Amino acid sequence: MVTSPPSLLTQIKACLLEGLDAFQASGGVGADAYWQELTVHPMAEAKMLDTAVLLHKSNIVTQGWLAKFARGSLARLSDTAQAIGPAENTAAVWGLNFPWPAHEATAQEPFLITSACICGALARLKAVGVNTTRLSERAADGLDYWCREETAELHGLPVPVYGLNVYRVPVLNTILASFAALQAANRPVSVCDAFLEHAWGDYHEGIGWDYDPNRPVIDLLHQWYVMRSFAELRGYDGLSERAMSVMGQLATPNGWIDGVHRRGAAFIENDNLAYIRRNVGAHWLLIYPKPARLWSLGEMLLGVCELIPKTDGVTRDFWDRQSGILADEVLRRLRATDELENTFYRHTSHALHGLAAFLAMRRAKP
């Protein structure tokens, strides 16, 4: 008797539960693309918590299961927290928990994006009734202090810098992610609305947003950090069209690529690494032969699944088809035995988060 293979949703559910169980069984310890020694990864803890919360909201795991899962992550986040602000404060922020020599960062150096991911995840965990043992408040206190006191000027406004002691520059995706995390924690930022207007206008028509004012890179992971934050902070008006443009620039017949470099119209073609030079309006895009990383695909899947309920008609049909294609690819990459990224928890946590959003979206469809 021939049996049918499990459905895509059944395979995804199994992959999610296996992935979360394996993560906790390992104590969250693994290598990273930037550091091969085994350590705990605070950003992965945040994304795994967000994944578990989505499974709980989809009625796949119980409240007790979620609380038990969260205990290990909360303990590790408490152990890796760094202090910020006056000495008497208990405010907490987080970094990579491993050195980043390219930016002369120690393992203890806090970074805004890691702190934002954790603050948002803890707020969402608390919102579903899990006791965060005051860690959610400490994370919100830390991120709030950072956004008020550790700033640089962009568009004439004080916005939080990327690193606390090194790489003190304003980076768009981290600024927006921190504002979105503080909104989730009911700590709105005073300059948020004014900055959003400027940041929305920084979009390069048909292309996307630069990584920062001095780095004209449009890459898949950070474009979706930006767009998901815009969705949380200003809603979905105009976002679907821009998401289509970003995806279109980073799509090839062989799948998605990880990013492009934007240059002015007067660019002289002298970069031998670029295998495609594409002219878009007043810009040249240098497209490098680098397939999209697993965490880029996971974050894109997450953003697409959040976008679908906000659209209708043929636009909704388009995004729904894209979500299925992406989910299938993310699942395939996670299951591949020769995929190096599968050993990096920061990457696999993004992938699992995307799959959890896909499963939740499909289960909620009428």
C-alpha positions as CSV (number, residue, x, y, z in Angstrom):
1,M,0.0,0.0,0.0
2,V,1.4,3.4,-1.0
3,T,1.1,6.1,1.6
4,S,0.9,9.8,0.8
5,P,3.8,12.0,2.1
6,P,2.9,14.3,5.0
7,S,1.3,17.6,4.0
8,L,3.5,20.8,4.0
9,L,1.8,22.0,7.2
10,T,2.3,18.7,8.9
11,Q,6.0,18.7,8.0
12,I,6.4,22.3,9.2
13,K,4.7,21.6,12.5
14,A,7.1,18.7,13.1
15,C,10.1,20.8,12.1
16,L,9.1,23.5,14.4
17,L,8.6,21.3,17.4
18,E,11.8,19.4,16.7
19,G,13.8,22.6,16.3
20,L,12.5,24.2,19.5
21,D,13.1,21.0,21.5
22,A,16.7,20.6,20.1
23,F,17.4,24.3,20.9
24,Q,16.4,23.9,24.6
25,A,18.1,20.5,24.8
26,S,21.4,22.1,23.7
27,G,21.0,24.9,26.3
28,G,20.9,27.4,23.4
29,V,24.7,26.8,22.8
30,G,26.0,26.8,19.3
31,A,28.4,28.3,16.8
32,D,27.8,31.3,14.5
33,A,28.8,32.5,11.0
34,Y,31.0,35.1,12.7
35,W,32.3,33.0,15.6
36,Q,33.0,29.3,15.6
37,E,33.3,28.7,19.3
38,L,30.2,27.5,21.1
39,T,28.2,30.0,23.1
40,V,24.7,31.2,24.0
41,H,23.2,33.6,21.4
42,P,20.8,36.2,22.9
43,M,19.3,37.1,19.6
44,A,18.4,33.5,18.9
45,E,16.8,33.3,22.3
46,A,14.5,36.2,21.3
47,K,13.5,34.7,18.0
48,M,12.9,31.2,19.5
49,L,10.7,32.8,22.1
50,D,8.7,34.6,19.4
51,T,8.4,31.3,17.5
52,A,7.1,29.5,20.6
53,V,4.6,32.3,21.3
54,L,3.2,32.0,17.8
55,L,2.8,28.2,18.3
56,H,0.9,28.9,21.5
57,K,-1.4,31.4,19.7
58,S,-2.0,28.8,17.0
59,N,-3.1,26.3,19.8
60,I,-0.2,23.9,18.9
61,V,1.4,24.1,22.3
62,T,-0.1,24.7,25.7
63,Q,0.4,27.5,28.2
64,G,2.4,25.1,30.4
65,W,4.6,24.0,27.5
66,L,5.3,27.6,26.6
67,A,6.1,28.5,30.2
68,K,8.5,25.6,30.5
69,F,10.2,26.4,27.2
70,A,10.6,30.0,28.2
71,R,12.3,29.2,31.5
72,G,15.6,28.2,29.9
73,S,15.7,31.2,27.6
74,L,14.8,33.6,30.4
75,A,17.7,32.2,32.5
76,R,20.2,32.5,29.7
77,L,19.0,36.0,28.8
78,S,19.4,37.0,32.5
79,D,22.9,35.6,32.5
80,T,24.0,37.4,29.4
81,A,22.3,40.8,30.1
82,Q,24.6,43.9,30.2
83,A,23.9,47.0,32.4
84,I,23.1,50.4,30.9
85,G,22.6,53.8,32.5
86,P,23.2,54.8,36.1
87,A,24.8,52.2,38.4
88,E,21.6,51.9,40.5
89,N,19.5,51.0,37.5
90,T,18.6,47.4,36.7
91,A,18.1,48.2,33.0
92,A,19.4,45.5,30.7
93,V,20.7,45.4,27.1
94,W,22.3,42.6,25.1
95,G,25.0,42.0,22.5
96,L,26.2,39.0,20.5
97,N,27.8,37.3,23.4
98,F,30.9,36.7,21.3
99,P,33.6,39.0,20.0
100,W,33.1,40.8,16.6
101,P,36.7,41.7,15.6
102,A,35.5,43.5,12.4
103,H,34.1,46.3,14.7
104,E,36.6,45.8,17.6
105,A,33.7,44.6,19.7
106,T,34.1,42.4,22.8
107,A,31.6,39.6,23.7
108,Q,30.0,42.0,26.2
109,E,29.4,44.9,23.7
110,P,25.7,45.7,23.6
111,F,24.0,46.2,20.2
112,L,20.8,47.9,19.5
113,I,19.2,45.3,17.2
114,T,19.8,42.4,19.7
115,S,18.4,44.5,22.5
116,A,15.4,45.4,20.4
117,C,14.7,41.8,19.4
118,I,14.8,40.7,23.0
119,C,12.7,43.6,24.3
120,G,10.0,42.9,21.8
121,A,10.0,39.2,22.3
122,L,9.8,39.5,26.1
123,A,6.9,42.0,25.8
124,R,5.0,39.5,23.6
125,L,5.8,36.6,25.9
126,K,4.5,38.6,28.9
127,A,1.3,39.6,26.9
128,V,0.3,35.9,26.6
129,G,0.6,35.4,30.4
130,V,4.1,34.0,30.9
131,N,6.0,35.3,34.0
132,T,9.1,37.0,32.7
133,T,10.5,37.5,36.2
134,R,10.8,41.3,35.6
135,L,13.2,40.7,32.7
136,S,10.7,42.2,30.3
137,E,10.7,45.4,32.4
138,R,14.5,45.5,32.6
139,A,14.7,45.1,28.8
140,A,12.2,47.9,28.2
141,D,14.1,50.1,30.7
142,G,17.4,49.4,28.9
143,L,16.1,50.0,25.4
144,D,14.2,53.1,26.5
145,Y,17.4,54.6,28.1
146,W,19.4,53.8,24.9
147,C,16.9,55.5,22.6
148,R,16.9,58.6,24.8
149,E,20.5,58.9,25.9
150,E,22.8,57.0,23.4
151,T,21.9,58.8,20.2
152,A,23.2,60.4,17.0
153,E,21.5,62.9,14.7
154,L,19.7,61.7,11.6
155,H,17.2,63.9,9.7
156,G,17.8,66.5,12.5
157,L,16.4,64.1,15.1
158,P,18.2,62.2,18.0
159,V,18.0,58.5,17.2
160,P,19.7,55.5,18.9
161,V,23.1,54.4,17.6
162,Y,23.9,50.8,16.6
163,G,26.5,50.0,19.2
164,L,26.9,51.3,22.7
165,N,30.7,51.7,22.7
166,V,31.7,50.8,19.1
167,Y,30.0,51.4,15.7
168,R,28.1,54.4,17.1
169,V,26.3,55.2,13.9
170,P,22.5,55.4,13.2
171,V,21.4,52.4,11.2
172,L,17.8,52.4,9.9
173,N,16.7,48.9,10.5
174,T,17.9,49.0,14.2
175,I,16.3,52.3,14.8
176,L,12.9,51.2,13.6
177,A,13.2,47.8,15.3
178,S,13.9,49.5,18.6
179,F,11.0,51.9,18.2
180,A,8.7,48.9,17.4
181,A,9.9,46.9,20.4
182,L,9.3,49.8,22.7
183,Q,5.8,50.2,21.3
184,A,5.2,46.5,22.0
185,A,6.4,47.2,25.6
186,N,4.1,50.3,25.8
187,R,7.0,52.7,25.9
188,P,6.5,55.0,22.9
189,V,9.5,57.1,21.7
190,S,8.9,60.8,21.4
191,V,10.7,61.3,18.1
192,C,9.2,58.2,16.5
193,D,6.4,59.8,14.4
194,A,8.7,62.5,13.1
195,F,11.4,60.0,12.2
196,L,9.0,57.7,10.5
197,E,8.0,60.4,8.1
198,H,11.6,61.0,7.1
199,A,12.5,57.2,7.0
200,W,9.5,56.4,4.8
201,G,10.7,59.1,2.4
202,D,14.2,57.6,2.3
203,Y,12.9,54.8,0.1
204,H,14.6,54.6,-3.3
205,E,11.8,54.1,-5.8
206,G,11.6,50.5,-7.0
207,I,14.7,49.5,-5.0
208,G,14.5,49.8,-1.2
209,W,16.1,51.5,1.8
210,D,19.9,52.0,2.3
211,Y,21.4,50.2,5.3
212,D,22.6,53.5,6.7
213,P,23.5,57.0,5.2
214,N,27.1,55.9,4.5
215,R,26.4,52.4,3.3
216,P,24.1,52.1,0.2
217,V,23.4,48.4,0.6
218,I,19.9,46.9,0.1
219,D,19.9,43.4,1.6
220,L,17.1,41.0,2.1
221,L,17.3,40.5,5.9
222,H,17.4,44.1,6.8
223,Q,14.8,45.3,4.3
224,W,12.3,43.0,6.0
225,Y,13.4,44.2,9.4
226,V,12.6,47.7,8.1
227,M,9.3,46.8,6.5
228,R,8.0,44.8,9.4
229,S,8.9,47.7,11.7
230,F,7.1,50.1,9.5
231,A,4.0,47.8,9.5
232,E,4.0,47.8,13.3
233,L,4.6,51.6,13.7
234,R,2.7,53.2,10.8
235,G,0.5,50.4,9.4
236,Y,0.4,48.7,6.0
237,D,-0.5,51.6,3.7
238,G,1.8,51.5,0.7
239,L,3.9,48.7,2.1
240,S,2.8,45.8,-0.2
241,E,3.9,47.7,-3.3
242,R,7.3,48.5,-1.8
243,A,7.7,44.9,-0.6
244,M,7.0,43.7,-4.2
245,S,9.7,46.0,-5.5
246,V,12.3,44.9,-2.9
247,M,11.6,41.2,-3.6
248,G,11.7,41.9,-7.4
249,Q,15.2,43.4,-7.2
250,L,16.5,40.5,-5.1
251,A,14.9,37.7,-7.1
252,T,16.6,35.7,-9.9
253,P,15.7,32.6,-11.9
254,N,17.7,30.5,-9.4
255,G,16.1,32.0,-6.3
256,W,16.6,35.0,-4.1
257,I,20.0,36.7,-3.6
258,D,21.1,38.3,-0.4
259,G,21.6,41.9,-1.5
260,V,22.6,44.6,-3.9
261,H,24.8,47.7,-3.7
262,R,23.3,50.9,-4.9
263,R,25.5,53.4,-6.9
264,G,24.7,56.7,-8.6
265,A,23.9,57.1,-12.3
266,A,27.5,58.2,-13.1
267,F,28.9,54.9,-11.8
268,I,31.7,53.5,-13.9
269,E,31.5,49.8,-14.4
270,N,34.8,48.7,-12.9
271,D,33.8,46.2,-10.2
272,N,34.8,42.7,-11.4
273,L,32.9,41.0,-8.6
274,A,29.5,42.1,-9.8
275,Y,28.0,39.7,-12.4
276,I,24.9,41.9,-13.0
277,R,24.7,45.6,-13.2
278,R,21.1,46.8,-13.4
279,N,20.0,50.4,-14.1
280,V,17.0,51.5,-12.1
281,G,16.1,55.2,-12.6
282,A,18.9,57.3,-11.3
283,H,20.7,54.3,-9.8
284,W,23.0,51.4,-10.7
285,L,22.5,48.2,-8.7
286,L,25.5,45.9,-8.3
287,I,24.2,42.4,-7.9
288,Y,26.6,39.9,-6.3
289,P,26.4,36.1,-6.8
290,K,25.5,35.3,-3.2
291,P,22.4,33.3,-2.5
292,A,20.0,34.5,0.2
293,R,21.0,33.3,3.6
294,L,18.6,31.2,5.6
295,W,17.8,33.9,8.1
296,S,17.0,36.3,5.3
297,L,14.5,33.9,3.8
298,G,13.0,33.3,7.3
299,E,12.5,37.0,8.0
300,M,11.0,37.5,4.5
301,L,8.6,34.6,5.0
302,L,7.6,36.1,8.4
303,G,7.0,39.5,6.8
304,V,5.0,38.1,3.9
305,C,2.8,36.1,6.2
306,E,2.0,39.2,8.3
307,L,1.2,41.1,5.1
308,I,-1.3,38.6,3.7
309,P,-4.2,39.4,6.0
310,K,-3.8,43.1,5.3
311,T,-4.3,42.6,1.5
312,D,-7.1,41.4,-0.7
313,G,-7.9,40.3,-4.3
314,V,-5.1,39.5,-6.7
315,T,-2.6,41.1,-4.3
316,R,-3.5,38.7,-1.6
317,D,-3.4,35.8,-4.0
318,F,0.1,36.9,-5.1
319,W,1.4,37.0,-1.5
320,D,-0.3,33.8,-0.6
321,R,1.5,32.0,-3.5
322,Q,4.8,33.6,-2.5
323,S,4.4,32.4,1.1
324,G,4.0,28.8,0.0
325,I,7.1,29.0,-2.2
326,L,9.1,30.6,0.6
327,A,7.9,28.1,3.2
328,D,8.8,25.2,1.1
329,E,12.3,26.6,0.5
330,V,12.9,27.4,4.1
331,L,11.8,24.0,5.2
332,R,14.0,22.4,2.5
333,R,17.0,24.4,3.7
334,L,16.4,23.6,7.4
335,R,16.2,19.9,6.5
336,A,19.3,19.8,4.4
337,T,22.1,17.8,6.0
338,D,24.8,19.7,4.1
339,E,23.6,23.2,5.1
340,L,26.2,24.9,7.3
341,E,23.7,27.6,8.4
342,N,21.7,24.9,10.1
343,T,24.3,24.9,12.9
344,F,23.9,28.6,13.5
345,Y,21.0,29.4,16.0
346,R,20.8,33.0,15.0
347,H,20.0,31.8,11.5
348,T,17.7,28.8,12.3
349,S,15.7,30.9,14.8
350,H,14.8,33.4,12.0
351,A,13.8,30.4,9.8
352,L,11.7,28.8,12.5
353,H,10.0,32.1,13.2
354,G,9.0,32.4,9.6
355,L,7.7,28.9,9.4
356,A,5.6,29.5,12.6
357,A,4.1,32.6,11.0
358,F,3.2,30.6,7.9
359,L,1.6,27.8,9.9
360,A,-0.4,30.3,12.0
361,M,-1.5,32.2,8.8
362,R,-2.6,29.0,7.0
363,R,-4.4,27.6,10.1
364,A,-6.3,30.9,10.5
365,K,-7.5,30.9,6.9
366,P,-11.3,30.3,6.6
